[in-house]
Amino acid sequence: MAKRKTIADTSAEIVNELKKKIYKPVYILSGDEHYYIDVISDFIAEDVLNDSEKAFNQTVVYGKDIDVNAIIETSRRFPMMANHQVVIVKEAQQIKKLEELELYLKAPQKSTILVICHKLAPGAKVGVGLKKLFTLAGKVGVYFESKRLYDNQVPAWIASFLAQKGLSLSPASAELLKDYLGNDLSKVVNELDKLIITLPQGQTKITTEHIEQNIGISKDFNRFELTNALGARDVLKANRIVDYFAKNPGPNPMVLTTMAIYSYFNKVFKCHFIADKSERSLALALGVNPFFVSDYLSAAKRYNPRKCVQIFEMLREYDLRSKGVNNDNVDGGELLKELVYKILH
């Protein structure tokens, strides 16, 4: 079976074409994962023209400051003492009636490289009016849809990103980073870049100690370790972690903790109904690194399906209570302690 192409693969293909000086008249870069939109547009801004050509032939504008007519007028100009002009429109989602750019795309200026950076909010979809424009862009140039990764895809992405730099980390460290940083790749890369700078010379493996010292994530008191403790029914460890969370609510909001617990027990619940219990099959079905499969199987022995359903009901109840529903002024830390006690007993 052929490997499914990822947004990282597609982004790399676009950049490789640009490196070979294969240019398209239009690039529409749209989606709720902004990292790759920036990677491609930044490469075009930095590498297509040399410094002397940029002065007269590179225009960078922002959606709040321009309309479609102005984009078309600028794009139809001819370059001065260069083969191409580059027009980059950032924050294009702020432009009214962007779909009217279809007029230009039907006959684009071949010496112009028009880049439209259309950044969506997390989970947002492209409106019906723009779909026709984006389809046309894919025919005459490039339409790149940059979708945000699912949480369970982030650890593998982190490992791949670091591997390209000759670095590695354990699956547990990748999970720890994902749990703390989320799936905003721009934020993830920013923290990884800072972490890489702090590594001792010659160090090629990132450890949980490096993460704790340089990113500020406790390697012992975090949501990843809490779900592991719950799965193992390690009462002492789980209580130590929730006590730490109660004393440090800022970086450990209850809403994120309940989401992490739900995600964990949803996988435990699924384990009971997956016929093929092989490591590979379970890893694919659960969307986890094979390294963690044995942990989920062990947890499934401790939590039968009925108990998992009870936990889901508890999570729903305590999520509502944390938001003020049926809550007699009990703070988030105490609510979390109650919730964890009920899960474990």
C-alpha positions in Angstrom: 0.0 0.0 0.0 1.4 3.4 -1.0 2.2 5.8 1.8 -0.5 8.5 2.1 0.9 11.9 1.3 1.0 14.3 4.3 0.9 18.1 4.3 4.6 18.0 5.1 5.2 15.9 2.0 3.2 18.3 -0.2 4.8 21.4 1.3 8.3 19.8 0.7 7.3 19.1 -3.0 6.3 22.7 -3.5 9.5 24.1 -2.0 11.6 21.6 -4.0 10.0 22.9 -7.2 10.7 26.4 -6.2 14.3 25.5 -5.5 14.5 24.2 -9.1 13.1 27.6 -10.3 9.9 26.0 -11.4 7.4 28.8 -10.7 3.6 28.9 -11.0 1.7 32.2 -11.6 -0.4 31.8 -8.4 -0.1 30.0 -5.1 -3.1 30.0 -2.8 -2.1 28.7 0.6 -5.1 28.1 2.8 -5.9 26.3 6.0 -5.9 26.3 9.8 -2.3 25.0 10.1 -0.4 28.2 9.6 3.1 26.8 9.9 3.3 25.4 6.3 1.6 28.5 4.9 4.5 30.5 6.4 7.1 27.9 5.3 6.1 28.2 1.6 5.4 32.0 1.5 8.7 32.8 3.4 10.7 30.7 1.0 9.2 32.5 -2.0 9.8 35.9 -0.3 13.4 35.0 0.5 14.7 33.0 -2.4 12.9 33.7 -5.7 14.4 37.1 -6.3 17.8 38.3 -5.4 18.3 41.4 -3.2 18.6 43.8 -6.0 15.5 42.5 -7.8 13.4 42.7 -4.6 13.6 46.5 -4.4 11.4 46.9 -7.5 9.7 43.5 -8.0 8.6 42.3 -4.6 5.4 43.5 -3.0 4.1 42.4 0.4 0.6 43.6 1.4 -1.9 42.6 4.1 -5.5 41.8 3.7 -6.8 44.6 5.9 -5.0 47.1 3.7 -6.0 46.0 0.2 -8.9 44.9 -1.9 -9.2 42.5 -4.9 -9.0 45.2 -7.5 -5.7 46.4 -6.1 -4.3 42.9 -6.0 -5.2 42.4 -9.7 -3.7 45.7 -10.7 -0.5 45.0 -8.9 -0.3 41.5 -10.3 -0.7 42.6 -13.9 2.4 44.8 -13.8 5.5 43.7 -15.6 8.7 43.1 -13.7 11.6 45.7 -13.9 15.0 44.3 -14.9 14.0 40.8 -13.7 12.2 37.8 -15.0 9.5 37.8 -12.3 7.8 40.0 -9.8 6.5 38.5 -6.5 3.3 39.7 -4.9 2.6 38.3 -1.5 -0.8 38.9 0.2 -0.8 38.0 3.9 -3.9 37.6 6.1 -6.0 37.3 2.9 -8.9 35.9 5.0 -9.6 39.6 5.8 -10.2 40.6 2.2 -13.9 41.1 1.3 -15.1 39.3 -1.8 -11.8 37.4 -2.3 -13.7 35.1 -4.7 -13.6 38.0 -7.3 -10.0 37.2 -7.8 -11.3 34.5 -10.1 -11.2 37.1 -12.9 -7.4 37.4 -12.6 -6.9 33.6 -12.3 -8.6 33.0 -15.6 -5.7 34.9 -17.3 -2.9 35.4 -14.8 0.3 37.4 -15.7 2.9 34.7 -16.4 5.8 36.9 -15.1 4.0 37.4 -11.8 4.2 35.0 -8.8 1.1 35.8 -6.8 1.0 34.3 -3.3 -2.3 34.4 -1.3 -1.9 33.4 2.4 -5.4 32.6 3.6 -5.2 31.6 7.3 -8.2 30.0 8.9 -9.1 29.8 12.6 -8.7 26.2 14.1 -11.4 23.9 12.8 -12.8 26.5 10.3 -13.7 25.5 6.8 -13.4 27.3 3.5 -16.6 29.0 2.5 -18.6 27.8 -0.5 -17.9 31.0 -2.4 -14.1 30.4 -2.2 -14.1 26.7 -3.2 -14.5 27.6 -6.9 -11.6 30.1 -6.7 -9.3 27.6 -5.0 -10.1 24.8 -7.5 -9.2 27.2 -10.3 -6.0 28.1 -8.5 -5.1 24.4 -8.5 -5.5 24.2 -12.2 -3.5 27.3 -13.2 -1.0 27.2 -10.3 -0.9 25.8 -6.8 -3.7 25.4 -4.2 -2.2 24.1 -1.0 -4.6 23.1 1.8 -2.8 23.2 5.1 -4.9 21.2 7.6 -4.1 21.2 11.3 -2.8 17.8 12.5 -4.9 15.7 14.9 -3.4 15.5 18.4 -2.3 11.9 17.9 -0.3 12.8 14.8 1.8 15.4 16.6 4.3 13.1 18.3 5.3 11.4 15.0 5.6 14.9 13.4 7.9 16.1 16.2 10.1 13.0 15.8 10.3 13.5 12.0 11.1 17.2 12.4 13.9 16.5 14.8 15.2 13.6 12.6 15.7 16.0 9.8 18.1 17.9 12.1 19.9 14.7 13.2 18.2 14.6 16.5 15.9 12.0 18.2 13.7 11.6 21.3 11.8 8.9 23.0 8.1 8.3 22.3 7.4 9.3 25.8 9.2 12.6 25.3 7.3 13.3 22.1 4.0 12.6 23.9 5.1 14.9 26.7 5.8 17.7 24.2 2.5 17.2 22.4 0.6 17.2 25.7 2.0 20.5 26.7 2.3 22.3 23.4 -0.8 21.0 21.5 -1.1 20.8 17.8 -0.2 24.3 16.7 3.0 23.5 14.7 4.2 27.1 14.8 4.2 27.0 18.6 5.8 23.5 18.6 8.6 24.5 16.2 9.3 27.7 18.1 9.8 25.7 21.4 11.8 23.0 19.6 14.1 25.5 18.1 14.8 27.1 21.5 15.3 23.6 23.0 17.8 22.6 20.2 19.9 25.7 20.9 20.3 24.7 24.5 21.5 21.2 23.8 25.1 20.4 24.9 27.5 20.1 22.0 27.4 16.7 20.5 24.1 15.8 22.1 21.7 14.2 19.6 19.0 12.8 21.8 16.5 15.0 23.6 15.5 13.7 27.0 12.7 14.5 29.4 15.3 16.3 31.5 16.2 18.6 28.6 12.4 19.3 28.1 11.9 20.0 31.8 14.9 22.3 32.1 14.4 24.3 28.9 10.6 24.3 28.1 9.3 24.3 31.7 7.3 21.1 31.5 7.6 18.9 34.6 8.7 15.4 33.6 6.9 14.0 36.7 3.8 16.2 37.0 2.0 16.5 33.7 -1.1 15.2 32.0 0.7 12.4 30.2 2.0 11.0 33.5 -1.4 11.5 35.1 -3.2 9.3 32.5 -0.4 6.7 32.8 -0.9 6.6 36.6 -4.7 6.3 36.2 -4.2 3.5 33.7 -1.9 1.6 36.1 -4.3 2.5 39.0 -1.3 3.9 40.8 -3.1 5.8 43.5 -0.1 7.4 45.1 1.3 8.7 41.9 -2.0 10.0 40.6 -2.8 11.8 43.8 0.7 13.4 43.9 0.1 14.7 40.3 -3.4 16.1 41.0 -2.2 17.7 44.2 0.5 19.4 42.1 -2.1 20.5 39.5 -4.3 21.9 42.3 -1.4 24.0 43.5 -0.4 25.1 40.0 -3.7 25.6 38.1 -2.3 28.2 35.6 -0.4 25.7 33.4 -2.7 22.9 34.3 -6.3 24.0 33.6 -8.9 21.4 34.4 -10.5 21.6 31.0 -7.3 20.3 29.4 -6.9 17.7 32.1 -10.4 16.3 31.6 -9.8 16.2 27.8 -6.6 14.2 28.3 -8.3 11.8 30.6 -11.2 11.3 28.1 -8.8 10.7 25.2 -6.9 8.1 27.2 -9.9 6.2 28.4 -11.5 6.4 25.0 -8.6 4.4 23.7 -8.8 2.0 26.7 -12.5 1.5 25.9 -11.7 0.7 22.2 -9.2 -1.9 23.2 -12.0 -4.1 24.4 -13.7 -4.2 21.0 -10.7 -4.5 18.6 -10.6 -8.1 17.5 -7.0 -8.2 16.3 -4.9 -7.5 19.5 -1.6 -7.5 17.7 0.7 -4.6 18.4 0.6 -3.2 14.9 -3.2 -3.5 14.6 -3.9 -1.9 17.9 -1.4 0.9 17.2 -3.2 1.7 13.9 -6.7 1.5 15.4 -5.9 3.6 18.4 -3.7 6.1 16.5 -0.7 5.7 18.9 2.9 4.7 18.8 3.3 0.9 19.1 5.5 1.7 22.1 2.4 2.5 24.1 0.2 -0.5 23.1 1.1 -2.7 26.0 0.1 0.2 28.4 -3.4 0.4 26.9 -3.8 -3.4 27.0 -2.8 -3.4 30.7 -5.2 -0.5 31.5 -8.0 -2.4 29.7 -7.5 -5.3 32.1 -8.0 -2.9 35.0 -11.0 -1.0 33.5 -13.8 -3.0 31.9 -16.1 -1.4 29.4 -18.8 -0.6 32.1 -16.2 1.2 34.2 -15.0 3.2 31.1 -18.6 4.3 30.4 -18.9 5.4 34.1 -15.7 7.4 33.7 -17.1 9.2 30.6 -20.2 10.1 32.6 -17.9 11.4 35.4 -15.9 13.5 33.0 -19.0 15.1 31.6 -20.3 15.8 35.1 -17.0 17.3 36.4 -16.5 19.3 33.2 -19.9 21.0 33.7 -19.1 21.5 37.4 -15.8 23.2 36.6 -17.8 25.6 34.4 -20.1 26.5 37.3 -23.0 24.0 36.7 -24.2 22.4 40.0 -21.1 23.6 41.7 -21.2 25.0 45.3 -18.0 27.1 44.9 -15.7 24.1 44.8 -12.5 25.1 42.9 -11.0 23.3 40.0 -8.2 21.6 42.1 -10.7 20.1 44.5 -13.0 19.0 41.7 -10.1 17.2 40.0 -9.1 15.4 43.2 -12.7 14.2 43.5 -12.8 13.1 39.9 -9.5 11.2 40.1 -10.6 9.5 43.4 -13.8 8.3 41.7 -11.9 7.0 38.7 -9.5 5.0 40.8 -12.1 3.5 43.1 
